[in-house]
């Protein structure tokens, strides 16, 4: 039986993939905190401490806090980009919801926003 080696993605590669997803309004599947998540990244940039963050709407997969019904504002997530792994762009429907509760605390310095 052969050994399967997973290719490790650099933070730069992950950043490019997430940026492409924001610009093209494409969902992503990735692993975050050991859980597979399906989300739509809406805003990419840095928080007040200069750390790379992505504000996204999670619509499927797992979450420690659990997922609410589709469209719920509770499904917004602020994700630390360096903690993502196995990131892939999906050909799927764009998901969003009104009133994300923490856009400024998540991404204070915006690189790209899906609404621009």
PyMOL commands that set and color helices and strands:
alter all, ss='L'
color gray80, all
select helices_A, chain A and resi 11-24+73-75+81-83+103-106
alter helices_A, ss='H'
color red, helices_A
select strands_A, chain A and resi 28-32+35-46+52-61+76-80+84-89+109-113
alter strands_A, ss='S'
color yellow, strands_A
deselect
rebuild
show_as cartoon
